[in-house]
Structures are given as C-alpha cells and as structure tokens.
Amino acid sequence: MINVFIDEPRVPLIFAPTPLHPAENLSKELGIDLWFKRDDLTGPGAFGGNKMRKLEFLMGEAKAKNLDYVFTYGASQSNHAMQTAAACARSGLKCVLYLVALVPPDTKALRGNMLLDTLFGAEIHVVNLEPGETEDDGFEKCYVLAAEHIKKLEAEGHGCLNVPVGGASMAGSLGFASGYLELRDQLLLLERPPFDYIYHSTGSAGTMAGLLAGRAMAGGSEAIRSVCASEKGGEYEPKVVKMANEVLVHLCQEARVQEKDFTVWREYVGPGYEIPYPESTAALKLVARREGITLDPVYSAKAFAGLLDHVKTGKIKAGEKVLFWCTGGAASLFAEPEIVGDFAD
Ligand SMILES: Cc1ncc(COP(=O)(O)O)c(C=O)c1O
C-alpha cells in the first residue's frame, strides 16, 4: 500500500509504518491536539531514529553498486553515525566512521552512541580539535583523512560509499519523501484530517528536504516547521530547496519546492550544538513525565522547546492539530554529562 512507486534500490531496515499516536496528557495541558510520529522506533534495534529511513536507500545504493565499505561523518555522539553502523551490520557492509570530538570522549569508558558504534562493529576514527579549531575545521580534517583512506581501499580493489554528514543526499532524502507518504496513508486509514503543523528537529536538512518533497508530491497542506539543532547560516534554505527538488526531479514529479514553502526556526539552538539549556532540558523532562517518551538532548528536546514556545507565544493556537515527528536520538541520554544536561530534580 505504502510507497510503492518509490522504486529505488532499497535495503529493508525499518519497521514501518512507525507508530502515529495522540499525546493525550500533553494535549490537555497545552490546549492543542498533539500527536507523535515515532521514528525513534524505526529499529532495527532499540535505538532507531530518522536516519534509518535515509539509510534504507543509501544501503540500497551501496548494494546496487556492489560496494563493500560505507564511510560517514559526525560528532563523536552522532546518532547518524550509530545508525549507519547498525544499518551496515544488517546489510553486511563494513562501516568506517570519522568522528569529530566536539566533547572529547573517554575512549576507555565509551558512552551512548560511541559505545553502540563499537558494539555494531564500526571502525572508528576520532579526530580531536586543537585549540582554536572550529567544528568545521574538525570536519575538514575528517574529509582529508577519509579521502586518503578511501583511495587506499580502492587501490586494494574495494568499493566505498561516501555518505555525507547526516546522510544528507538525494538518496537519503528519498527516505523522508517516503516517510511523508507513510504519514498521509496512516491519516487516511484513521480517517483524520491533515495536521496544521509538522514540527521536527533539523540538522543536516535531509529530513526536512524529504518531507518537503513528499508534501509537494502529495499536494499536502501542513506547515512544516523545522527547528534547528545547530546554528545555520543563510546557505541552509537554498540547500534544502536544492535537495528537495533533486528528489522531485529524480522521481519524475512536476511539483517543485521553493523557499517560501517552509520556515526554519533558528532561535532554539541555545548556546550551541550539543549544549543543553534550561528550556531544552525542561522540554525533555516534560515529554518524559507526561507521556513516558524519551526525546534526546541534542535534537528533539530543542525542537520540542520550540513547539512549547510557539504554544506560549500564540504561533500555535488553541485546538490546532500538531504533529511532533520524533526523530530518535535517545542513546545520547547516555552520553557525556555536558551533552545530557541536568534533569534530576
Ligand atoms: C535525533 C535526531 N533528530 C533530528 C536530526 C536532524 O535530521 P537531519 O540531519 O536529517 O536534518 C538528527 C540528525 O542527526 C538526529 O540525530
């Protein structure tokens, strides 16, 4: 029934459709009609997340091209890196991770996603930041090292898929175009009208581009409100439009996405990526204590802090229908204390 016409090489990884359910306690408390789409439960293991949708197509690409290695990048507590490691394990591919130590990990007592990366058998390279180096410098170092590594492997006869940070590519975004269509089909089955808003956390923008492409294909009406987890400059919106339209062109669709079709909310990043702040920690606690759902401190808690602020400031009105697309990341609740924040009270 679902997604039949996205006919691309794909490795089945996720348990779809992911649950779509009302959040009754929070709805009552906030005076809105709030639902959750549970991409934290994509599988294949206990720690799923949004990247698995992208990885179905990325693993499909690697298999179709007969490659045997997958390289990717992220912070040392990257959810994307961990999910890539799990996807590779399931797909019989070797996973190589180049990770920037924004918060230096204790390699003798691994935590959170890095512990899982190791468990899934990934080859991990941690790149430290020297004094004065920025996050971008760290990623540049990763790309140089990985390019040498790939060259060496290819000279030995191996084939490598080089997956960008966050899986943000046309192939990756196909996964979320497909996710949007999955949501539409769930609403049809439930005989429910579309939501007024879809809220979700955005980082590399692949999720957002895919949702926008899916909405354009289906002629959907929801406002997609994407809440940034890291500071993004003016290059962000054109990147989203480009990726969304690449998906639409690839799928031979006539519809196109424009910058005026979406809003990116940058004011809920707080002091920076992987740094919690009082409102994001409060959002994490509220969702856990009213609904028993574990958001993550780096991405979804900040997106939910944005949603709460929008209720408070009237950007969401009483009774409106709101979907929170829960993108996973709960493994980082077990990361370094600076990343987790202090929610014990
Ligand atoms: C839990 C979680 N939510 C949201 C995102 C953002 O997704 P995207 O990179 O597709 O924008 C990420 C990215 O790593 C994530 O790990």
The ligand as a Gaussian input file, in Angstrom:
#p B3LYP/6-31G(d) Opt

LIG

0 1
 C       17.683000      12.679000      16.720000
 C       17.867000      13.499000      15.506000
 N       16.879000      14.328000      15.140000
 C       16.984000      15.125000      14.051000
 C       18.122000      15.117000      13.282000
 C       18.192000      16.026000      12.099000
 O       17.986000      15.315000      10.919000
 P       18.633000      15.856000       9.555000
 O       20.124000      15.706000       9.693000
 O       18.067000      14.996000       8.517000
 O       18.262000      17.286000       9.435000
 C       19.197000      14.281000      13.629000
 C       20.445000      14.287000      12.834000
 O       21.434000      13.699000      13.162000
 C       19.058000      13.453000      14.760000
 O       20.046000      12.627000      15.136000

